[in-house]
Structure formats: structure tokens, C-alpha cells
């Protein structure tokens, strides 16, 4: 096979016994090194992405576990509160004390038919508030939300005695202001907005109901 001589870049003469084979091999080795380098970079990037995904997955699992713990604690507290309420009006002399200390509450209690009816509606309102909070935390599904707002909240909102208890709870600041703002349209027969917020705009491990409401003074100073 005929070998093509390579010209010496310093002189116009042809270098003896020097061909382009060595140059070609050198170029091939350089190209091979570049390929290996690119493969190394790609492999490192893939490892970094995988490690990042593992960290995100672990963080989500931790958030879900924390959220489950908070929900379970909240459920236990709600059960204890209902048990306390059920015994409240059975305490001897409690109605007279209530009349002397909180006559506005006693008036509503008498208007709706007594302590049992009053606390029944209070339990219903608190349940609706919990559903609102869970929906806002992206826990309640669309299907369950439609059931709660359509066949439960809307029905109770039209009952006059329920409205008396709700308005008292609002007046006495027993309820989350955001829940009150959400629920009030139902009292007028109007639809409600969906409180669920986009992912990333809220901390799913933190129950919004437990967040401290900012005072007007804090808002002014911002």
C-alpha cells in the first residue's frame, strides 16, 4: 500500500519515512479521549440527578409521616372536645353560670332548643372547618370535596338554627377567619370557592388551622 508522505510544516521538503499514519492515530486517540470525557460528564450528571431524586423522595416521605401524625393528633383532640361538650350542660348550675357570664351564648342555646342541639350544630360546624382545612392542605380529594360542599355544607347552611350557631361562633371568634370567609356565601345560597392552593405555595406538613393569624398592626408594619 502506498503511504502518502507528510510535509514538514517548517520546510517545504518531504520528511523521509514519515507518513500521515501517526498523525491519524494521534487524532483518533484525541477523539477517543474526548468521547470518554463526555461519557464521564454524562455519568456524573445522571448520578447527581438520581441522588437529588432520592433526597426529594425521602423528604416527601418525611412530610407525609409528619402530616399523618398531625392529623391523628388533631383527630384525638377533636374527639376529646366532643366528649367534653357532651357533658357540659350536665354540670349542675352551669346554665345559670352561663347566663351570668356569657348571656349572648345562653340566648342562642335557648333559641335553638337547648345545649344538646347547640353543641350538635357546633360539632357539625367544626367538622366542616376540618374538611376546609384538609382541602386547603391538598388532602381531601375532588370527589370527597364535591360531596361535602354539595350534600352536607349546603344543606346545613340553609337551616335557621344552624345559622344562629354559626353567626355566634363567628361573633365570638371561635372559628378560623378564612373558614368563615369561605363558608358565608353558603348562608346566602351562593357557591363557595375551592380553598385548595397550588402545590409549592403552602407547606403540606403544616396544618393551616394551627397557623397564627397576623394582626393588623403586623400587616401595617410590613
C-alpha positions as CSV (number, residue, x, y, z in Angstrom):
1,X,0.0,0.0,0.0
2,X,1.3,3.4,-0.9
3,X,1.9,5.7,2.0
4,X,1.5,9.4,1.4
5,X,4.4,11.4,2.9
6,X,3.6,14.3,5.2
7,X,5.1,17.7,4.7
8,X,7.3,19.1,7.4
9,X,5.5,22.3,8.5
10,X,8.9,24.1,8.9
11,X,10.3,23.2,5.5
12,X,8.8,22.6,2.1
13,X,10.8,19.3,1.7
14,X,9.3,15.9,2.4
15,X,10.4,14.2,5.6
16,X,11.9,10.8,4.8
17,X,10.0,7.7,6.0
18,X,7.4,9.9,7.7
19,X,3.8,9.3,6.8
20,X,0.3,10.5,7.9
21,X,-0.4,7.3,9.8
22,X,1.0,8.6,13.0
23,X,-1.0,11.8,12.8
24,X,-4.2,10.0,12.1
25,X,-3.6,7.7,15.1
26,X,-2.9,10.7,17.3
27,X,-6.1,12.4,16.1
28,X,-8.1,9.2,16.8
29,X,-6.7,8.9,20.3
30,X,-7.6,12.6,21.0
31,X,-11.2,12.0,19.7
32,X,-11.5,8.8,21.9
33,X,-10.4,10.8,24.9
34,X,-13.0,13.5,24.3
35,X,-15.7,10.8,24.0
36,X,-14.6,9.2,27.3
37,X,-14.6,12.6,28.9
38,X,-18.1,13.4,27.7
39,X,-19.3,10.0,28.9
40,X,-17.8,10.7,32.3
41,X,-19.6,14.0,32.5
42,X,-22.9,12.5,31.5
43,X,-22.5,9.7,34.0
44,X,-21.7,12.2,36.8
45,X,-24.8,14.3,35.8
46,X,-27.0,11.2,35.9
47,X,-25.7,10.2,39.3
48,X,-26.4,13.8,40.6
49,X,-29.9,13.7,39.3
50,X,-30.6,10.3,40.8
51,X,-29.2,11.4,44.2
52,X,-31.3,14.5,44.1
53,X,-34.4,12.5,43.3
54,X,-33.7,10.2,46.2
55,X,-33.4,13.2,48.5
56,X,-36.7,14.6,47.3
57,X,-38.4,11.3,47.7
58,X,-37.1,10.9,51.2
59,X,-38.2,14.4,52.1
60,X,-41.7,13.7,50.8
61,X,-42.0,10.6,52.8
62,X,-40.9,12.5,55.9
63,X,-43.5,15.2,55.2
64,X,-46.2,12.6,54.8
65,X,-45.3,10.9,58.0
66,X,-45.3,14.3,59.8
67,X,-48.7,15.2,58.3
68,X,-50.2,11.9,59.3
69,X,-49.0,12.4,62.9
70,X,-50.5,15.9,63.0
71,X,-53.8,14.6,61.6
72,X,-54.0,11.8,64.1
73,X,-53.3,14.2,67.0
74,X,-55.9,16.6,65.7
75,X,-58.5,13.8,65.5
76,X,-57.8,12.7,69.0
77,X,-58.2,16.3,70.3
78,X,-61.5,16.7,68.4
79,X,-62.8,13.5,69.9
80,X,-61.9,14.7,73.4
81,X,-63.5,18.1,72.7
82,X,-66.8,16.4,71.7
83,X,-66.8,14.3,74.9
84,X,-66.3,17.4,77.0
85,X,-69.1,19.2,75.2
86,X,-71.5,16.3,75.7
87,X,-71.0,16.7,79.5
88,X,-71.0,20.5,79.6
89,X,-74.7,21.1,80.2
90,X,-74.9,18.2,82.6
91,X,-72.8,20.1,85.2
92,X,-75.1,21.3,88.0
93,X,-75.8,25.0,87.9
94,X,-73.9,25.5,84.6
95,X,-76.8,27.2,82.8
96,X,-77.1,29.9,85.5
97,X,-73.3,30.5,85.3
98,X,-73.5,30.7,81.6
99,X,-76.4,33.2,81.8
100,X,-74.4,35.4,84.2
101,X,-71.0,35.2,82.4
102,X,-71.9,34.8,78.7
103,X,-75.6,35.8,78.2
104,X,-75.2,36.0,74.4
105,X,-74.3,32.3,74.3
106,X,-77.1,31.3,76.6
107,X,-79.6,33.2,74.4
108,X,-78.6,31.3,71.3
109,X,-78.6,28.0,73.3
110,X,-82.2,28.6,74.4
111,X,-83.2,29.8,70.9
112,X,-82.0,26.6,69.1
113,X,-83.6,24.2,71.7
114,X,-81.1,23.6,74.4
115,X,-77.5,22.6,75.0
116,X,-77.7,19.3,73.1
117,X,-78.9,20.9,69.9
118,X,-76.5,23.8,70.2
119,X,-73.5,21.5,70.6
120,X,-74.7,19.2,67.8
121,X,-74.5,22.2,65.4
122,X,-71.2,23.2,66.9
123,X,-69.8,19.7,66.1
124,X,-71.1,20.0,62.6
125,X,-69.5,23.4,62.1
126,X,-66.2,22.1,63.5
127,X,-66.3,19.2,61.1
128,X,-66.9,21.5,58.2
129,X,-64.0,23.6,59.3
130,X,-61.7,20.5,59.5
131,X,-62.8,19.5,55.9
132,X,-62.0,23.0,54.8
133,X,-58.5,22.8,56.4
134,X,-57.8,19.4,54.9
135,X,-58.9,20.6,51.5
136,X,-56.7,23.6,51.8
137,X,-53.8,21.3,52.7
138,X,-54.5,19.3,49.5
139,X,-55.6,16.2,51.4
140,X,-59.3,15.9,50.6
141,X,-59.9,14.7,47.0
142,X,-62.0,16.4,44.4
143,X,-64.7,13.7,44.7
144,X,-65.0,14.0,48.5
145,X,-64.9,17.8,48.3
146,X,-67.9,17.8,46.0
147,X,-69.8,15.6,48.3
148,X,-69.1,17.7,51.4
149,X,-69.9,21.0,49.7
150,X,-72.9,19.8,47.8
151,X,-74.8,17.3,50.1
152,X,-73.6,18.4,53.5
153,X,-72.4,22.0,53.8
154,X,-75.1,23.4,51.5
155,X,-77.9,21.6,53.3
156,X,-76.9,22.6,56.8
157,X,-76.2,26.2,55.7
158,X,-79.9,26.6,54.9
159,X,-81.1,25.7,58.4
160,X,-82.1,28.7,60.5
161,X,-80.8,27.2,63.8
162,X,-77.5,26.2,62.2
163,X,-77.2,29.8,61.0
164,X,-77.7,31.1,64.5
165,X,-75.0,28.9,65.9
166,X,-72.6,29.8,63.1
167,X,-73.1,33.5,63.4
168,X,-72.5,33.2,67.2
169,X,-69.3,31.3,66.6
170,X,-68.2,33.9,64.1
171,X,-69.0,36.7,66.5
172,X,-67.1,35.1,69.4
173,X,-64.1,34.3,67.1
174,X,-64.5,30.6,67.7
175,X,-63.7,29.8,64.0
176,X,-60.8,30.3,61.6
177,X,-61.4,33.7,59.8
178,X,-60.5,32.1,56.5
179,X,-63.1,29.4,57.0
180,X,-65.7,32.0,57.9
181,X,-65.0,33.9,54.7
182,X,-65.2,30.6,52.7
183,X,-68.5,29.4,54.3
184,X,-70.5,32.6,54.5
185,X,-71.6,32.5,50.8
186,X,-73.4,29.3,51.5
187,X,-75.6,31.1,54.1
188,X,-76.8,33.2,51.2
189,X,-77.3,30.3,48.8
190,X,-74.2,31.2,46.8
191,X,-71.5,28.8,45.7
192,X,-68.2,28.6,47.5
193,X,-64.6,28.9,46.2
194,X,-62.2,25.9,46.3
195,X,-59.6,26.7,49.1
196,X,-57.0,24.3,47.7
197,X,-53.8,26.2,46.8
198,X,-51.3,25.3,44.1
199,X,-48.5,22.9,45.1
200,X,-45.5,24.7,46.3
201,X,-47.3,27.7,47.7
202,X,-48.0,26.1,51.1
203,X,-46.3,23.7,53.5
204,X,-48.3,20.4,53.3
205,X,-46.9,19.2,56.6
206,X,-48.3,22.1,58.5
207,X,-52.0,22.4,59.3
208,X,-53.1,25.9,58.3
209,X,-55.6,25.8,61.1
210,X,-52.7,25.9,63.5
211,X,-51.1,29.0,62.0
212,X,-51.3,32.2,63.9
213,X,-53.4,34.9,62.3
214,X,-51.4,38.0,61.7
215,X,-52.6,41.1,63.5
216,X,-53.5,44.3,61.7
217,X,-50.5,46.0,63.3
218,X,-48.1,43.5,61.8
219,X,-49.7,44.0,58.4
220,X,-49.2,47.8,58.6
221,X,-45.6,47.5,59.6
222,X,-44.7,45.2,56.6
